[in-house]
């Protein structure tokens, strides 16, 4: 069993914030894969489903970002899961918009949601780092992450969320490479070549040899 967590802040006010891309990811998974409706549990919203033989629980903590670990820890203890069974989707300032990476363990890099989860279950869980870019200065970070994605980001954001949904079964099965490839195919699909091959010149026919022998010479040559 896997516990898939999307990080964000609850309420319509925050729904389209950059900080809520984790919520967006799990919402897309639920919508595309026909999971049941969200219900309140573990200080958050939960739903359950399967990818093949793998049972999964999806969780959106509703404690606000800074206390996300309370909800994650409660769900993990209830289902008797280990940190290795937890996958957390979150926004990542240190990746360019549209870039996604998978990481296991390590520090929280100042992300308040991860900081809280570290405090409740330790660092040894999987994270899906979803790039949102950096505003350029650390003092601008709070305002940046709590602002909505601009309309100009709509295309790549939709591509990333579709890719996450496409590849989630592979991630649950432990194949992060195929998961990331599914995202790449949405964000930067291979393009078929529209360049036609240059036509090859048609060789001119060889000229017929000219027989300039005299009639007598031809007759002689026949009896050689």
TORDREN-902432 format. One record per residue (C-alpha): residue number from 1; x, y negated, z. Coordinates in steps of 0.02 Angstrom, whole numbers, plus 50000, padded with zeros to 5 digits. Example, Ala and Ser with C-alpha at 12.3 -4.5 7.8 and 13.67 -1.06 7.14 Angstrom:
REM TORDREN-902432
- resi,px,py,pz
- 1,50615,50225,50390
- 2,50684,50053,50357
This chain:
REM TORDREN-902432
- resi,px,py,pz
- 1,50000,50000,50000
- 2,50058,49824,49959
- 3,50007,49659,50037
- 4,50012,49523,49904
- 5,50011,49348,49978
- 6,49982,49185,49887
- 7,50038,49028,49979
- 8,49944,48864,49975
- 9,49831,48749,50074
- 10,49644,48782,50091
- 11,49511,48664,50024
- 12,49464,48579,49861
- 13,49577,48431,49902
- 14,49732,48539,49879
- 15,49670,48663,49749
- 16,49771,48594,49602
- 17,49925,48542,49701
- 18,50096,48606,49648
- 19,50110,48678,49823
- 20,49960,48790,49785
- 21,50031,48885,49638
- 22,50037,49040,49749
- 23,49849,49029,49777
- 24,49826,49005,49589
- 25,49926,49163,49553
- 26,49825,49278,49665
- 27,49662,49199,49608
- 28,49710,49240,49428
- 29,49752,49420,49474
- 30,49584,49442,49560
- 31,49488,49366,49416
- 32,49576,49463,49278
- 33,49576,49632,49363
- 34,49398,49635,49428
- 35,49434,49637,49615
- 36,49292,49611,49738
- 37,49244,49442,49809
- 38,49354,49356,49936
- 39,49303,49379,50118
- 40,49365,49300,50279
- 41,49490,49401,50380
- 42,49663,49384,50458
- 43,49645,49193,50469
- 44,49629,49191,50280
- 45,49536,49258,50129
- 46,49564,49438,50077
- 47,49512,49559,49941
- 48,49567,49734,49895
- 49,49592,49838,49739
- 50,49704,49960,49649
- 51,49832,49965,49512
- 52,49832,50147,49462
- 53,49865,50246,49620
- 54,49933,50094,49713
- 55,49813,50012,49835
- 56,49840,49826,49860
- 57,49773,49693,49977
- 58,49776,49512,49919
- 59,49783,49375,50049
- 60,49770,49186,50045
- 61,49813,49118,50219
- 62,49696,48978,50271
- 63,49801,48917,50417
- 64,49879,48781,50307
- 65,50052,48810,50236
- 66,50155,48779,50392
- 67,50068,48920,50488
- 68,50055,49048,50348
- 69,50153,49177,50448
- 70,50012,49195,50575
- 71,49896,49261,50441
- 72,50026,49369,50354
- 73,50086,49446,50518
- 74,49909,49486,50573
- 75,49867,49573,50409
- 76,50030,49669,50408
- 77,50008,49733,50585
- 78,49826,49783,50556
- 79,49873,49889,50405
- 80,50034,49954,50487
- 81,50143,49887,50346
- 82,50328,49850,50342
- 83,50403,49687,50277
- 84,50459,49785,50122
- 85,50274,49809,50081
- 86,50242,49621,50071
- 87,50253,49516,49911
- 88,50236,49327,49929
- 89,50199,49209,49783
- 90,50257,49031,49816
- 91,50311,48868,49734
- 92,50497,48846,49704
- 93,50577,48674,49690
- 94,50744,48743,49633
- 95,50675,48821,49474
- 96,50620,48726,49320
- 97,50433,48723,49282
- 98,50382,48886,49198
- 99,50528,48986,49267
- 100,50491,49134,49382
- 101,50612,49240,49482
- 102,50592,49386,49603
- 103,50695,49393,49761
- 104,50705,49509,49911
- 105,50761,49443,50079
- 106,50870,49290,50108
- 107,50834,49120,50180
- 108,50679,49012,50166
- 109,50771,48862,50086
- 110,50666,48741,50186
- 111,50498,48802,50119
- 112,50379,48783,50266
- 113,50268,48930,50217
- 114,50416,49047,50204
- 115,50489,48976,50364
- 116,50330,49024,50455
- 117,50326,49198,50378
- 118,50509,49224,50426
- 119,50462,49182,50605
- 120,50325,49314,50611
- 121,50390,49461,50507
- 122,50573,49424,50472
- 123,50655,49389,50303
- 124,50650,49563,50224
- 125,50501,49543,50108
- 126,50487,49512,49921
- 127,50457,49337,49853
- 128,50400,49282,49681
- 129,50478,49110,49660
- 130,50370,49007,49540
- 131,50463,48856,49475
- 132,50384,48684,49488
- 133,50540,48578,49466
- 134,50616,48452,49586
- 135,50571,48267,49601
- 136,50756,48223,49611
- 137,50771,48168,49792
- 138,50728,48263,49951
- 139,50630,48116,50021
- 140,50510,48129,49874
- 141,50475,48315,49898
- 142,50322,48305,50015
- 143,50228,48188,49899
- 144,50282,48287,49746
- 145,50222,48458,49804
- 146,50058,48388,49871
- 147,50012,48307,49704
- 148,49911,48395,49571
- 149,49995,48469,49419
- 150,49984,48340,49279
- 151,49885,48380,49123
- 152,50048,48395,49026
- 153,50090,48550,49130
- 154,49926,48640,49091
- 155,49993,48747,48949
- 156,50147,48819,49033
- 157,50054,48840,49197
- 158,49917,48941,49113
- 159,50048,49046,49022
- 160,50139,49085,49185
- 161,49978,49133,49275
- 162,49925,49245,49131
- 163,50097,49326,49131
- 164,50088,49357,49318
- 165,49921,49444,49294
- 166,49987,49544,49146
- 167,50135,49610,49244
- 168,50069,49626,49421
- 169,50046,49816,49410
- 170,50230,49833,49364
- 171,50282,49724,49511
- 172,50177,49828,49631
- 173,50259,49985,49559
- 174,50430,49911,49597
- 175,50480,49863,49419
- 176,50519,49678,49434
- 177,50605,49678,49264
- 178,50447,49726,49171
- 179,50349,49602,49276
- 180,50463,49459,49227
- 181,50461,49516,49046
- 182,50271,49505,49045
- 183,50285,49324,49100
- 184,50419,49287,48971
- 185,50309,49356,48832
- 186,50174,49230,48880
- 187,50287,49080,48908
- 188,50402,49107,48758
- 189,50327,49239,48643
- 190,50436,49301,48500
- 191,50395,49213,48339
- 192,50381,49303,48174
- 193,50493,49232,48039
- 194,50406,49126,47908
- 195,50563,49110,47801
- 196,50545,49208,47640
- 197,50699,49297,47577
- 198,50783,49211,47433
- 199,50743,49295,47267
- 200,50888,49391,47197
- 201,50938,49348,47018
- 202,50884,49476,46891
- 203,51037,49539,46796
- 204,51034,49506,46609
- 205,51031,49663,46502
- 206,51195,49719,46428
- 207,51206,49672,46242
- 208,51193,49818,46122
- 209,51365,49862,46049
- 210,51387,49807,45868
- 211,51446,49944,45749
- 212,51544,49855,45614
- 213,51619,50011,45532
- 214,51598,50032,45346
- 215,51489,50172,45277
- 216,51645,50266,45222
- 217,51724,50250,45396
- 218,51566,50314,45478
- 219,51566,50466,45363
- 220,51749,50501,45401
- 221,51720,50484,45589
- 222,51581,50613,45582
- 223,51703,50747,45524
- 224,51843,50710,45644
